[in-house]
């Protein structure tokens, strides 16, 4: 999920940024110090999730939410517990008290991810079963059924299909959103795999005919629950 921090406290911004950068399911688009700054950013970017403070100059976090016609998922982050109950009247995902506890942060993010995945799985019912990948100056149509695995390589993503290997100038997070609900699973910060293309799994390594892909510890239990184990 892409996310945006809206908080006028530089220290709180920095601490939250560090936690987000350690969370593989999140991609930080930026930070804002006021509601007006966030409004300008939202005209150009469409984050999936907002980490929103309440007490800010010019406009409170609650008043800011009232201005949004199309609201992303929202996690309120505040040093004042008194806003906890009121925040749920705005249909937010969760309320976190500063300083943010890492365990509570992970729980809140998992709630948001579950809601995000559910929404996108529903949308994918009528979505195309392919993507177009720009390879050099050619747009190539790549059916999901031909993709075996994807690997992040700097500013590019390598896409391995049954016929070729393509390089796309994009992020793994953005492609992951497109693949939701189509039998793909993120197993590592750098890798997404097609479950039905796996040859076998040995210890914590997924084996393809021409590739060994590690499964990071943070994804192991979720992967086991996702597989049809007998």
C-alpha positions, -999 to +999 in steps of 0.1 A: +000+000+000+012+035-007+009+059+022+013+095+033+022+110+067+003+142+077+018+155+110+033+189+119+058+174+144+091+168+127+102+142+153+069+123+150+073+124+112+108+110+114+099+082+138+069+071+117+089+073+085+115+049+100+088+024+110+071+026+076+104+020+058+109-012+077+074-024+068+074-043+035+037-039+028+040+000+028+055+024+004+059+060+017+050+087-009+059+116+013+053+137+045+031+168+050+032+193+079-003+207+075-037+199+060-032+225+033+000+209+022-017+175+022-045+188+001-020+200-026-002+166-025-035+147-029-042+166-061-011+149-076-009+116-058-034+090-047-021+072-015-040+041-003-034+050+034-030+082+055-013+084+088-030+115+102-023+137+132-052+156+148-038+187+164-022+207+135-020+244+126-047+260+104-069+229+103-074+198+125-071+163+112-108+158+117-117+189+097-093+178+070-111+145+067-144+164+061-129+181+031-121+148+013-145+136-014-126+104-020-109+094+012-081+069+014-079+045+044-069+064+075-050+056+107-051+084+133-018+090+151-021+113+181-006+120+215-040+127+229-061+097+239-092+118+241-094+117+203-096+079+203-133+075+205-141+104+183-118+092+156-140+061+149-169+084+141-149+092+109-148+055+100-110+053+103-091+020+103-075+025+138-062+049+164-025+049+175-012+069+205+021+086+203+048+074+208+037+046+185+041+011+198+056-011+171+033-040+179+002-018+177+015-002+145+017-037+129-018-046+140-032-013+126-014-018+093-026-054+090-062-041+095-056-016+067-041-042+044-070-066+050-095-038+040-073-028+011-069-064-002-106-071+002-116-040-018-091-047-046-100-083-048-136-072-055-124-048-081-103-075-098-134-096-106-140-074-137-104-064-144-083-076-173-063-108-169-032-091-183-008-061-180+011-042-206+048-039-200+070-013-218+101-031-230+124-007-247+100+012-271+074-016-273+043-022-252+040-059-247+008-076-235+016-101-207-012-124-196-011-131-159-013-168-167+023-166-182+040-148-153+061-170-131+078-146-108+088-109-104+119-094-089+127-059-078+160-047-092+167-010-082+143+012-102+131-017-123+112-049-119+122-081-138+092-101-149+098-137-157+072-153-180+071-187-196+085-172-228+108-144-218+123-120-192+111-084-193+124-053-175+098-027-165+107+007-151+083+006-121+081-006-085+072-040-071+046-025-049+027-009-078+027-042-098+016-061-067-016-040-065-024-050-101-018-087-094-041-089-063-067-117-066-049-134-095-029-161-076+002-142-069+019-139-035+046-116-021+072-138-004+101-114+001+108-076-001+121-082-036+100-111-049+064-119-059+056-154-072+028-171-091+016-198-067+006-222-094+040-220-111+060-231-081+078-264-086+084-271-049+094-254-017+125-266+002+131-252+037+126-215+031+133-215-006+109-216-035+122-236-064+114-228-100+130-246-129+156-218-133+153-198-101+157-201-064+136-175-045+140-170-007+109-167+016+116-140+042+106-147+078+079-121+078+060-139+050+065-175+060+034-181+083+011-162+059+024-182+029+018-215+047-018-205+054-023-194+018-010-227+003-033-257-001-014-279+023-025-315+028 
